[in-house]
Amino acid sequence: MQTKSALEQADIKTIAAAAEAEALKNNWAVSICIVDDGGHLLWFSRLDGAAPISAHIAPGKARTAAMGRRETKVYEDMINGGRASFLSAPNLDGMLEGGVPIMKDGQCLGAVGVSGVKSTEDAQIAKAGIAALGF
């Protein structure tokens, strides 16, 4: 039997605080979502001024990054590169940049999904949150 790391409440709070700080520092109104390795909700926040649709997109990006074990930008690039049939992949509804898996020792612990600004900025916020864990 294998042993794997898992996110704890302290980790979630660390990620959330750092992601929120990155968004606020840049005056970006976004929704931020943190999920576990199965894509289940652990934390969510819609910052003041964030568009209502971002509250649906951020969790989709987070779930997709967690279940796929890769950044959602990979899927977006694949689709934009002509593989439109990938849009039919089951249970993946956030195939836009801004979902980033939380990886440790080759294992996915979960993911952060962000929506509300440019996709590259969404990813920047997610990565800032994850970087706060220090691994």
Rosetta blueprint (number, residue, H / E / L):
1 M L
2 Q L
3 T L
4 K L
5 S L
6 A L
7 L L
8 E L
9 Q H
10 A H
11 D H
12 I H
13 K H
14 T H
15 I H
16 A H
17 A H
18 A H
19 A H
20 E H
21 A H
22 E H
23 A H
24 L H
25 K H
26 N L
27 N L
28 W L
29 A L
30 V L
31 S E
32 I E
33 C E
34 I E
35 V E
36 D E
37 D L
38 G L
39 G L
40 H L
41 L E
42 L E
43 W E
44 F E
45 S E
46 R E
47 L L
48 D L
49 G L
50 A L
51 A L
52 P L
53 I L
54 S H
55 A H
56 H H
57 I H
58 A H
59 P H
60 G H
61 K H
62 A H
63 R H
64 T H
65 A H
66 A H
67 M H
68 G H
69 R L
70 R L
71 E L
72 T H
73 K H
74 V H
75 Y H
76 E H
77 D H
78 M H
79 I H
80 N H
81 G L
82 G L
83 R L
84 A H
85 S H
86 F H
87 L H
88 S H
89 A L
90 P L
91 N L
92 L L
93 D L
94 G L
95 M L
96 L L
97 E L
98 G L
99 G E
100 V E
101 P E
102 I E
103 M E
104 K E
105 D L
106 G L
107 Q E
108 C E
109 L E
110 G E
111 A E
112 V E
113 G E
114 V E
115 S E
116 G L
117 V L
118 K L
119 S H
120 T H
121 E H
122 D H
123 A H
124 Q H
125 I H
126 A H
127 K H
128 A H
129 G H
130 I H
131 A H
132 A L
133 L L
134 G L
135 F L
